[in-house]
Amino acid sequence: MLLKKLKVDYFGKFSKREINLKPGINIIYGENEAGKSTLHAFIKGMLFGIERLRGRGAASKEDVYSRYLPWDYPGAYKGQMDIKVKDKFYRLQRSFHANNRSFTIINLETGRELKLKEGHISELIPGLTESSFCNTISIEQLKAQTDTELASQVRNYITNLSIAKSKEVNVEKAVRILKEKKKALESIPYDSQIKDLSKEIEEGIEKEEKIDALTTQLRQLEKEWANLNMQLNKPKSDKHQKEEELMGKLPVILEKYNIYNNLSEEYSSLKKQAEELKDKIAEWEDEAKGVFALKDSIYEAQMLSSKCEEYLKKLHKIYNKDEEESKNIKKIGLIYIAIPIVMSLFTYLVTKSLMTGALLFLLLLIIGGAFYIYTLNKYKNILLDNQRKENEIKERYLESETRINSILEKYQVASVQKLVQKQEEYLKLSVSIEHSKELLSNLNERIKELEDRCDQLHDTIMLYMRSFISEEELTYEAIERLSDVINTKINETEKKQSQIKSKLDECNLKIEKIKWELSLMEDNEVELNKNKEQHKYLIQKQKENDMEIAAINMALDTIGELSVEIHDSFGRDLDKAVSKIISGVTDGKYRDIKIDEKLNIKMGWKDNYIILDRLSAGTIDQVYFALRLAVADLLLGKNTMPLLLDDTFALYDDSRLKALLTQIKDRPQVLIFTCQKRERIFLKELNIPFNYIKI
């Protein structure tokens, strides 16, 4: 696989950023906090996704999701990455946001989306998992050491290839399945099941004996029950049967007597109500006789009241007209005085003659006075005419007012409105009279109905009573005597029947109990035979189970015995691969390295093997680096994956760094994330081509 292009939409501090990568060595240079680790995390996230931690892990140092979540546009938390796998080009598209998580792979040549069953990159690149990525081709600063999961993957790979002759067959999984199968077989409780079945078989035999005893007892009880039932249902004589039927009607007769009493009380009450209502209607009819005369008086009073209002309007109009004429006379007088004065002054100003102005003033004053006197006389005539009309209107108003007061006094009310209200009261009274007459008619009908019903009930009760006692009147005491006589006869009959029924019920209860016990055991014979067959079957299955467990133990022992031989065979290849890399880096100082099945490492030094922890930190880091490269080639294929180095060479001196760069120059692709400049300088010194990217 080769990485071709990184397109970071929104991830950490990057937005809308594209980075083109080339085969061979790519140096991605940036100062501290420039975003090198962010790009490294982006590549890993594009391959495997980023899970959001919950609980205590959220927002911690381990929470990669929250660390690189964009602040400004959290919904655009996504990116793209173009890769080359074998001879085909693909584009990985991934949305990291927890609420819109998605992952697609597009074939750039056909434009079609690859259908992933589980949505993992390993479906496109076999063997590439997040664990193998972190433990092999992705190396961070001071983190070259691998974890135990890588050892398990290597051990499983070697075992598979040796035993199954194919790295696709998972022998470790087969061992796990065998152990799980053995555990499942051992957990089957055959002993307890056989013991329980033996106990159930013994109980079933005891139940069969009990069933025989209960069946005999049931036949005896059924014979006794038939005799009692015959006594209880013995036919009765016609006379006795007729008497029982009559006695059975006692509750109905008592109910009819209660109804008779209630109806009699209702009859008396309604009779009294009818008499009272009849008297009340007569009283209301006398009171309502004056309603028609009142109607005419109301009409007359309303007409007179309307005329009074009209007279008042006319008087108000006359008063306004007199006042307006008076104002006009005053205005005319002022005009007749003002005109001579103005004309005299104008003449004097024009002629400059006082005599001419005075004569003109006197002439105009005389003429104006004559006109004023004429106008004044005309106004007096109008006033006299208005006075006459006013007196006539007042006289008519007083006549109407007097008539209205006479009508109000007659009916003893204060206003015409009260008079109308009195008419409404009379009308309501008329309605009440009609309603009361209708109610009286209904009462009389109900009284007649009650009378007929009481007579009918009386005859029915007396006829029934004479069948048992002699009575002439229907009284409470007679009904009490009737009840006592009938109840005594009923109690005697019921006592005899009750004794038989009690015995019958007791017998029936015993029968039902036995039947219930038998019903509980009706499947006993079938269940007993079934348990016997199951007991035989479990004995056979227990033997087969023991044989299968023995076979599994043999298989596990065989695989275990082969594990040492397997590691000795493939482990030597891994030792040689790591030794070759570390020898080149250390200039031949360390040439012999031994790695066990748990990836524990020992270094050959002067005919001794030294534990790796006793060497310098730089050497340890270089050894684990070499181990990662060797395991990557083993698990993922030789020289098939890019190598990601994030400030990995902090503990390397110049000579070992140059040696390492020479070692990795032939790998298909290497991404070196660094804040140092010496990698670039050394590559130039060594004439090793590289692609330089500054962020």
Stockholm file with secondary structure:
# STOCKHOLM 1.0

chainA/1-695         MLLKKLKVDYFGKFSKREINLKPGINIIYGENEAGKSTLHAFIKGMLFGIERLRGRGAASKEDVYSRYLPWDYPGAYKGQMDIKVKDKFYRLQRSFHANNRSFTIINLETGRELKLKEGHISELIPGLTESSFCNTISIEQLKAQTDTELASQVRNYITNLSIAKSKEVNVEKAVRILKEKKKALESIPYDSQIKDLSKEIEEGIEKEEKIDALTTQLRQLEKEWANLNMQLNKPKSDKHQKEEELMGKLPVILEKYNIYNNLSEEYSSLKKQAEELKDKIAEWEDEAKGVFALKDSIYEAQMLSSKCEEYLKKLHKIYNKDEEESKNIKKIGLIYIAIPIVMSLFTYLVTKSLMTGALLFLLLLIIGGAFYIYTLNKYKNILLDNQRKENEIKERYLESETRINSILEKYQVASVQKLVQKQEEYLKLSVSIEHSKELLSNLNERIKELEDRCDQLHDTIMLYMRSFISEEELTYEAIERLSDVINTKINETEKKQSQIKSKLDECNLKIEKIKWELSLMEDNEVELNKNKEQHKYLIQKQKENDMEIAAINMALDTIGELSVEIHDSFGRDLDKAVSKIISGVTDGKYRDIKIDEKLNIKMGWKDNYIILDRLSAGTIDQVYFALRLAVADLLLGKNTMPLLLDDTFALYDDSRLKALLTQIKDRPQVLIFTCQKRERIFLKELNIPFNYIKI
#=GR chainA/1-695 SS CEEEEEEEEEETTEEEEEEECCSEEEEEECCTTSSHHHHHHHHHHHHHCCCCCCGGGTTSTTCHHHHHCCSSCGGGCEEEEEEEETTEEEEEEEECCTTSCEEEEEETTTCCBCCCSSCCGGGTSTTCCHHHIIIIIEEETTCCCCCHHHHHHHHHHHHIIIIISSTTSCHHHHHHHHHHHHHHHHTSCHHHHHHHHHHHHHHHHHHHHHHHHHHHHHHHHHHHHHHHHHHHTCCCCHHHHHHHHHHHTHHHHHHHHHHHHHHHHHHHHHHHHHHHHHHHHHHHHHHGGGHHHHHHHHHHHHHHHHHHHHHHHHHHHHHHHHHHHHHHHHHHHHHHHHHHHHHHHHHHHHHCCHHHHHHHHHHHHHHHHHHHHHHHHHHHHHHHHHHHHHHHHHHHHHHHHHHHHHHHHHHTCSSHHHHHHHHHHHHHHHHHHHHHHHHHHHHHHHHHHHHHHHHHHHHHHHHHHTTTSCCSSCCHHHHHHHHHHHHHHHHHHHHHHHHHHHHHHHHHHHHHHHHHHHHHTTTHHHHHHHHHHHHHHHHHHHHHHHHHHHHHHHHHHHHHHHHHHHHHHHHHHHHHHHHHHHHHHTTTSCCCEEECTTCCEEEEETTEEEEGGGSCHHHHHHHHHHHHHHHHHHHHCTTCSCEEEESTTTTCCHHHHHHHHHHHTTSSEEEEEESCSHHHHHHHHTTCCEEEEEC
#=GC SS_cons         CEEEEEEEEEETTEEEEEEECCSEEEEEECCTTSSHHHHHHHHHHHHHCCCCCCGGGTTSTTCHHHHHCCSSCGGGCEEEEEEEETTEEEEEEEECCTTSCEEEEEETTTCCBCCCSSCCGGGTSTTCCHHHIIIIIEEETTCCCCCHHHHHHHHHHHHIIIIISSTTSCHHHHHHHHHHHHHHHHTSCHHHHHHHHHHHHHHHHHHHHHHHHHHHHHHHHHHHHHHHHHHHTCCCCHHHHHHHHHHHTHHHHHHHHHHHHHHHHHHHHHHHHHHHHHHHHHHHHHHGGGHHHHHHHHHHHHHHHHHHHHHHHHHHHHHHHHHHHHHHHHHHHHHHHHHHHHHHHHHHHHHCCHHHHHHHHHHHHHHHHHHHHHHHHHHHHHHHHHHHHHHHHHHHHHHHHHHHHHHHHHHTCSSHHHHHHHHHHHHHHHHHHHHHHHHHHHHHHHHHHHHHHHHHHHHHHHHHHTTTSCCSSCCHHHHHHHHHHHHHHHHHHHHHHHHHHHHHHHHHHHHHHHHHHHHHTTTHHHHHHHHHHHHHHHHHHHHHHHHHHHHHHHHHHHHHHHHHHHHHHHHHHHHHHHHHHHHHHTTTSCCCEEECTTCCEEEEETTEEEEGGGSCHHHHHHHHHHHHHHHHHHHHCTTCSCEEEESTTTTCCHHHHHHHHHHHTTSSEEEEEESCSHHHHHHHHTTCCEEEEEC
//
